[in-house]
Amino acid sequence: MAKEKVVLAYSGGLDTSCILKWLVDKGYDVIAYIADIGQKEDFEEVKKKALACGASKVVVKDLKKEFVTDYIFPAIRANAIYESRYLLGTALARPLIAKHQIKIAEEEEAEYVAHGATGKGNDQVRFELSYLALNPEIKIIAPWKMPEFLAEFRGRDDLIAYAKKNKIPVSATLKKPYSEDENLMHISHEAGILEDPALIPDESVYSRTVSPQKAPDKVTTIIVHFKDGTPIKIENPAEGITKTDPLELFIYANEVGAKNGVGRMDMVENRFVGIKSRGLYETPGGTILHIAHRDIESIAMDREVLRLCDMLSPIYAELIYNGFWFSPEMDFLNAAFNKSQEYVDGKVTLQIYKGNVMTVARESPTSLYDQDLGSMHKIGGFNQEDSKGFIRINAIRLMAHRAIINKIEKMRAAEKEKAKKKG
């Protein structure tokens, strides 16, 4: 009798290595799926490890360029930031990983997919909502929500013991006392010692960016070009560097940001499941491109469209964070943001120095900025006498509001005087 097939999202870490072996022991034919989304990893070694743990097959997918063009850039166009601070590096990667996991399951005729996310976090939701949105018939194995698995593994110590018993090569005991998630967009640090929100983390926690205090004592000037709100070119004139390929562009933005201490953030956020958690994030390139994009919008986007986009951006960010990438509401918002970006073209000049990203100039062929109209040094282009009526019309409701207040105050004063005379 043929074994039931399961495609496991495999990272090579302690959790997924133990889960892989556990599934094999339970009688499943496990296909390990590794998504290359820009993490620093020796994928050949990870592949060997998966096979050593019992995987019948290992599939490695290079998703870096797709991650940039189809996930990171749309988030930048929408100015997506969760709770006004988090640029969504982990959340953006999950639907992409899930999408290709479902594709592999279909190609391999596997009826199950599995992941190693815990029942307390956001990733379980992001993976499983994506799985079911893409294939409603798929069956999901989530060990950290299975009583059988939880009875055997109460925590990290049990996993380490299981790995040693089954000769699974892990370095968990030597790792930093917190967990990390890395991809092209960012690296996050959470759990372990970082669960204490009062703890001031040691500099050694940060691994992608140099400390702003130790960053170069020299300004780096770059120019970011946009077409329809999408970054299409990045230049460093002083060093003669130009990048136009989306992946190369983003990698270079990461390099510039990292060496200048850009993109560090420490926050307590609200998980979708209702738990607060503390996370430290390093998002150098994403921070640079977000700031540049906001600035090109300021000159090339209509005021009322910009206002509406600013209202929708937090909703868009929440949908990403909560795992609703493949949803009708996300389709609607993507269409709206894509429409808003149709004429957001031009270039933004940025100066980067010790953790700071400062816009110093911008140009746009679709600019709505009229220097003559806005000038304080010229009379032409705007009839200043019109402002008198404009202000008077806008003051009508303010004057009405004040009249009501004055009327009420007079009535209350009269009542008070009347009561005083009676007393």
C-alpha positions as CSV (number, residue, x, y, z in Angstrom):
1,M,0.0,0.0,0.0
2,A,1.4,3.4,-1.0
3,K,2.2,5.8,1.7
4,E,0.3,9.1,2.0
5,K,2.3,12.0,0.7
6,V,2.9,15.2,2.5
7,V,4.8,18.3,1.4
8,L,6.5,19.9,4.4
9,A,7.7,23.5,4.4
10,Y,11.3,22.7,5.6
11,S,13.8,25.2,6.9
12,G,16.5,22.8,8.2
13,G,16.1,24.1,11.7
14,L,15.4,22.1,14.9
15,D,11.6,22.2,14.7
16,T,11.1,21.2,11.0
17,S,13.9,18.6,11.2
18,C,12.2,16.9,14.1
19,I,8.8,17.3,12.5
20,L,10.1,15.7,9.3
21,K,11.5,12.7,11.1
22,W,8.3,12.4,13.2
23,L,6.1,12.4,10.1
24,V,8.3,9.7,8.5
25,D,8.0,7.6,11.7
26,K,4.2,8.0,11.5
27,G,4.3,6.4,8.0
28,Y,4.1,9.4,5.7
29,D,6.1,9.8,2.5
30,V,7.6,13.3,3.2
31,I,8.7,15.7,0.4
32,A,10.8,18.5,1.9
33,Y,10.2,21.8,0.3
34,I,12.8,24.6,0.8
35,A,11.9,28.1,-0.3
36,D,14.9,30.3,-1.1
37,I,13.6,33.8,-0.3
38,G,17.0,35.4,0.4
39,Q,18.0,33.8,3.7
40,K,21.7,33.2,4.2
41,E,21.8,29.4,4.0
42,D,23.8,26.6,2.4
43,F,20.9,24.9,0.6
44,E,22.9,21.9,-0.4
45,E,23.6,21.2,3.3
46,V,19.9,21.7,4.1
47,K,19.0,19.4,1.3
48,K,21.4,16.7,2.7
49,K,19.9,17.1,6.2
50,A,16.4,16.7,4.9
51,L,17.3,13.4,3.2
52,A,19.2,12.2,6.3
53,C,16.0,12.9,8.3
54,G,14.0,10.6,6.0
55,A,12.6,12.8,3.2
56,S,12.0,10.9,0.0
57,K,12.6,14.0,-2.0
58,V,13.8,17.6,-1.6
59,V,12.6,20.5,-3.7
60,V,14.4,23.8,-3.5
61,K,12.7,26.8,-5.1
62,D,14.5,30.0,-5.8
63,L,11.8,32.6,-5.1
64,K,13.9,35.7,-4.5
65,K,12.9,37.7,-7.7
66,E,9.2,36.8,-7.4
67,F,9.4,37.9,-3.7
68,V,10.6,41.3,-4.7
69,T,8.4,42.0,-7.7
70,D,5.1,40.4,-6.6
71,Y,5.2,40.9,-2.8
72,I,7.7,43.5,-1.6
73,F,7.1,46.0,-4.3
74,P,3.3,45.9,-4.0
75,A,3.6,46.5,-0.3
76,I,5.9,49.5,-1.0
77,R,3.4,50.9,-3.5
78,A,0.7,50.6,-0.8
79,N,2.9,52.1,1.9
80,A,2.1,49.0,4.0
81,I,3.2,49.2,7.6
82,Y,1.6,47.2,10.4
83,E,0.8,49.2,13.6
84,S,2.6,52.2,12.1
85,R,6.0,50.5,12.5
86,Y,6.5,47.0,11.1
87,L,7.3,46.7,7.4
88,L,5.9,43.1,7.3
89,G,9.1,41.2,6.2
90,T,7.9,37.8,7.6
91,A,4.3,38.3,6.8
92,L,5.0,39.1,3.1
93,A,7.0,35.9,2.6
94,R,4.4,33.4,3.9
95,P,1.9,33.6,1.1
96,L,4.7,33.2,-1.4
97,I,6.0,30.1,0.3
98,A,2.5,28.7,0.7
99,K,1.7,29.3,-3.0
100,H,4.6,27.2,-4.2
101,Q,4.0,24.6,-1.6
102,I,0.5,24.0,-2.9
103,K,2.0,23.9,-6.5
104,I,4.4,21.2,-5.4
105,A,1.7,19.2,-3.7
106,E,-0.3,19.3,-6.9
107,E,2.7,18.2,-9.0
108,E,3.6,15.4,-6.6
109,E,0.0,14.4,-6.1
110,A,0.3,14.9,-2.4
111,E,-3.0,15.3,-0.4
112,Y,-1.2,16.8,2.6
113,V,0.9,19.9,3.3
114,A,2.6,20.6,6.6
115,H,4.3,23.4,8.4
116,G,6.2,23.9,11.7
117,A,4.5,27.1,12.9
118,T,3.3,27.1,16.5
119,G,-0.3,27.4,17.6
120,K,0.5,30.7,19.4
121,G,1.8,32.7,16.5
122,N,0.8,34.4,13.2
123,D,2.5,32.1,10.8
124,Q,0.1,29.2,11.3
125,V,-2.7,31.5,10.2
126,R,-0.8,32.9,7.2
127,F,0.2,29.4,6.0
128,E,-3.2,27.8,6.5
129,L,-5.3,30.6,5.1
130,S,-3.1,30.6,2.0
131,Y,-3.3,26.8,1.6
132,L,-7.1,26.8,1.8
133,A,-7.5,29.8,-0.4
134,L,-5.4,28.2,-3.1
135,N,-6.7,24.6,-2.7
136,P,-9.8,24.2,-0.6
137,E,-9.4,20.4,-0.8
138,I,-5.9,20.3,0.7
139,K,-5.4,18.5,4.0
140,I,-3.1,20.3,6.5
141,I,-0.8,18.7,9.1
142,A,0.1,21.2,11.8
143,P,2.0,19.2,14.5
144,W,2.1,22.0,17.1
145,K,-1.7,21.8,17.2
146,M,-1.9,18.0,17.4
147,P,-2.5,16.4,20.8
148,E,-0.3,13.5,19.8
149,F,2.6,15.7,19.0
150,L,2.2,18.0,22.0
151,A,2.1,15.0,24.3
152,E,5.6,14.0,23.0
153,F,7.1,17.4,22.6
154,R,6.4,20.0,25.4
155,G,9.0,22.4,24.3
156,R,12.5,22.9,22.9
157,D,14.3,20.6,25.3
158,D,12.1,17.7,24.2
159,L,12.9,18.5,20.5
160,I,16.7,18.6,21.3
161,A,16.5,15.2,23.1
162,Y,14.5,13.7,20.1
163,A,17.1,15.1,17.7
164,K,19.9,13.5,19.6
165,K,18.1,10.2,19.9
166,N,17.5,10.1,16.2
167,K,20.9,11.4,15.2
168,I,19.5,14.6,13.6
169,P,22.3,17.1,13.3
170,V,21.2,20.3,15.1
171,S,23.0,23.2,16.6
172,A,20.2,24.4,18.8
173,T,22.1,24.2,22.1
174,L,24.7,26.6,20.6
175,K,22.3,29.0,19.0
176,K,21.5,32.4,20.3
177,P,18.9,32.4,23.1
178,Y,16.1,33.7,20.8
179,S,14.7,32.8,17.4
180,E,15.2,34.5,14.1
181,D,13.5,34.6,10.7
182,E,15.4,35.8,7.8
183,N,14.6,36.6,4.2
184,L,15.5,39.2,1.5
185,M,13.2,41.8,3.1
186,H,14.4,41.6,6.7
187,I,15.6,39.6,9.6
188,S,13.5,39.4,12.8
189,H,14.6,38.5,16.3
190,E,12.0,37.3,18.9
191,A,11.2,34.9,21.8
192,G,13.7,33.6,24.3
193,I,15.4,36.4,26.3
194,L,13.7,39.0,24.1
195,E,10.3,38.1,25.5
196,D,11.0,40.5,28.4
197,P,10.0,43.9,26.9
198,A,12.0,45.7,29.5
199,L,15.3,44.0,28.4
200,I,17.6,46.2,26.5
201,P,19.1,43.9,23.8
202,D,22.8,43.6,23.4
203,E,24.3,44.8,20.2
204,S,25.1,41.2,19.3
205,V,21.4,40.6,18.6
206,Y,21.5,42.6,15.4
207,S,23.1,40.7,12.5
208,R,22.1,42.5,9.3
209,T,22.8,46.1,10.1
210,V,25.7,47.9,11.6
211,S,25.0,50.0,14.7
212,P,24.2,53.6,13.7
213,Q,26.9,54.7,16.1
214,K,29.5,52.7,14.2
215,A,28.2,53.6,10.8
216,P,30.5,55.6,8.4
217,D,31.0,59.3,9.3
218,K,30.2,60.1,5.7
219,V,26.9,60.7,3.9
220,T,25.8,58.2,1.2
221,T,23.7,59.8,-1.5
222,I,21.5,57.6,-3.7
223,I,18.8,58.3,-6.3
224,V,15.7,56.0,-6.5
225,H,13.7,56.1,-9.7
226,F,10.0,55.1,-9.9
227,K,7.6,54.2,-12.6
228,D,3.9,53.8,-11.6
229,G,5.0,53.7,-8.0
230,T,7.4,50.8,-8.5
231,P,11.2,51.2,-8.0
232,I,12.8,50.7,-11.4
233,K,16.4,52.0,-10.8
234,I,18.7,52.9,-8.0
235,E,21.9,55.0,-8.5
236,N,24.9,55.9,-6.4
237,P,26.5,58.6,-8.5
238,A,29.6,59.0,-6.3
239,E,30.5,55.3,-6.8
240,G,29.2,55.0,-10.4
241,I,26.7,52.3,-9.4
242,T,23.4,51.7,-11.2
243,K,21.0,48.8,-10.6
244,T,17.8,48.3,-12.7
245,D,17.1,44.6,-12.3
246,P,14.4,44.4,-9.4
247,L,16.3,41.8,-7.4
248,E,19.7,43.5,-7.8
249,L,18.1,46.9,-7.0
250,F,16.7,45.6,-3.8
251,I,19.9,43.8,-2.8
252,Y,21.8,47.0,-3.3
253,A,19.3,49.0,-1.3
254,N,19.8,46.4,1.5
255,E,23.6,46.8,1.2
256,V,23.5,50.6,1.5
257,G,21.0,50.5,4.4
258,A,22.9,47.8,6.3
259,K,26.2,49.5,6.2
260,N,24.6,52.8,7.4
261,G,22.6,51.4,10.2
262,V,19.2,51.9,8.6
263,G,16.1,50.0,9.4
264,R,16.3,48.8,13.0
265,M,13.1,48.7,15.0
266,D,12.1,47.3,18.4
267,M,8.4,47.0,19.1
268,V,5.6,45.2,21.0
269,E,3.0,44.2,18.4
270,N,-0.4,42.6,18.5
271,R,-0.6,39.1,17.0
272,F,-3.7,38.1,15.1
273,V,-4.4,35.4,17.7
274,G,-4.7,38.1,20.4
275,I,-1.3,37.8,22.1
276,K,1.1,40.7,22.4
277,S,4.7,39.9,21.4
278,R,8.0,41.7,21.2
279,G,10.0,41.7,18.0
280,L,13.2,43.3,16.8
281,Y,13.4,43.9,13.1
282,E,16.1,44.9,10.6
283,T,14.7,46.1,7.3
284,P,17.4,48.3,5.6
285,G,16.4,48.2,1.9
286,G,12.7,48.2,2.6
287,T,13.0,51.3,4.8
288,I,14.9,53.2,2.2
289,L,12.5,52.4,-0.6
290,H,9.4,53.1,1.6
291,I,10.7,56.6,2.5
292,A,11.6,57.3,-1.2
293,H,8.2,56.1,-2.4
294,R,6.3,58.2,0.2
295,D,8.2,61.2,-1.1
296,I,7.6,60.7,-4.8
297,E,3.8,60.4,-4.0
298,S,3.9,63.8,-2.4
299,I,4.8,65.5,-5.7
300,A,3.0,63.2,-8.2
301,M,-0.2,62.1,-6.5
302,D,-3.5,64.1,-6.1
303,R,-4.2,65.2,-2.6
304,E,-7.5,63.4,-2.2
305,V,-6.2,60.2,-3.8
306,L,-3.3,60.4,-1.3
307,R,-5.7,60.9,1.6
308,L,-7.7,57.8,0.5
309,C,-4.6,55.7,0.1
310,D,-3.4,56.8,3.6
311,M,-6.8,55.5,4.9
312,L,-6.5,52.2,3.1
313,S,-2.8,51.5,3.8
314,P,-3.3,50.3,7.4
315,I,-6.1,48.0,6.3
316,Y,-3.8,46.6,3.6
317,A,-1.0,46.1,6.1
318,E,-3.4,44.3,8.5
319,L,-4.6,41.9,5.8
320,I,-1.0,41.0,5.0
321,Y,-0.1,40.6,8.7
322,N,-3.2,38.5,9.4
323,G,-2.7,36.2,6.4
324,F,-5.3,37.3,4.0
325,W,-3.1,37.8,1.0
326,F,-5.2,35.6,-1.2
327,S,-8.6,37.2,-0.4
328,P,-11.2,39.2,-2.4
329,E,-10.6,42.2,-0.2
330,M,-6.9,42.1,-1.0
331,D,-7.7,41.8,-4.7
332,F,-9.9,44.9,-4.4
333,L,-7.2,46.9,-2.5
334,N,-4.4,45.9,-5.0
335,A,-6.6,47.1,-7.8
336,A,-7.2,50.4,-6.0
337,F,-3.5,50.9,-5.2
338,N,-2.4,50.0,-8.7
339,K,-4.8,52.6,-10.0
340,S,-3.5,55.2,-7.6
341,Q,0.1,54.6,-8.8
342,E,-0.5,55.1,-12.5
343,Y,1.3,58.4,-12.7
344,V,3.6,58.2,-9.7
345,D,6.8,58.6,-11.7
346,G,10.1,60.3,-11.1
347,K,13.2,60.2,-8.9
348,V,14.0,60.9,-5.3
349,T,17.4,61.8,-4.0
350,L,18.2,60.5,-0.5
351,Q,21.1,61.2,1.9
352,I,21.7,58.3,4.2
353,Y,23.7,58.8,7.4
354,K,24.0,56.9,10.7
355,G,20.6,55.2,10.6
356,N,18.8,58.2,9.0
357,V,17.3,58.4,5.6
358,M,16.7,62.0,4.5
359,T,15.0,63.1,1.3
360,V,16.8,66.1,-0.1
361,A,15.3,66.4,-3.6
362,R,12.7,65.0,-5.9
363,E,11.7,65.3,-9.6
364,S,8.7,64.0,-11.5
365,P,7.5,64.2,-15.2
366,T,4.0,63.8,-13.8
367,S,4.5,66.4,-11.0
368,L,1.5,68.2,-9.7
369,Y,3.7,70.8,-8.1
370,D,3.4,74.2,-9.8
371,Q,6.3,76.5,-8.7
372,D,4.7,79.6,-10.0
373,L,1.3,78.8,-8.4
374,G,2.8,78.0,-5.1
375,S,5.4,80.7,-5.0
376,M,5.3,83.3,-2.2
377,H,7.4,85.6,-4.4
378,K,5.0,85.9,-7.3
379,I,1.4,87.1,-7.5
380,G,0.4,85.4,-10.7
381,G,-1.4,82.1,-11.2
382,F,-3.8,82.5,-8.2
383,N,-6.3,85.2,-7.4
384,Q,-5.6,85.8,-3.8
385,E,-8.9,87.6,-3.4
386,D,-10.7,84.3,-3.9
387,S,-9.3,83.1,-0.6
388,K,-11.6,85.5,1.3
389,G,-14.7,83.8,0.1
390,F,-13.1,80.4,0.4
391,I,-12.3,81.0,4.1
392,R,-15.7,82.5,4.8
393,I,-17.5,79.4,3.4
394,N,-15.3,77.1,5.4
395,A,-16.0,79.1,8.5
396,I,-19.8,78.9,8.3
397,R,-20.1,75.7,10.4
398,L,-17.4,77.0,12.9
399,M,-19.4,80.2,13.4
400,A,-22.6,78.2,13.8
401,H,-21.0,76.0,16.3
402,R,-19.7,79.0,18.3
403,A,-23.1,80.6,18.2
404,I,-24.7,77.5,19.8
405,I,-22.0,77.3,22.5
406,N,-22.5,81.0,23.3
407,K,-26.3,80.5,23.5
408,I,-26.0,77.5,25.8
409,E,-23.5,79.3,28.0
410,K,-25.8,82.3,28.4
411,M,-28.8,80.0,29.2
412,R,-26.7,78.2,31.9
413,A,-25.5,81.5,33.3
414,A,-29.1,82.8,33.6
415,E,-30.2,79.6,35.3
416,K,-27.3,79.8,37.7
417,E,-28.2,83.5,38.5
418,K,-31.8,82.6,39.0
419,A,-31.0,79.7,41.3
420,K,-28.6,82.0,43.3
421,K,-31.4,84.6,43.8
422,K,-33.8,81.9,45.0
423,G,-31.2,80.6,47.5
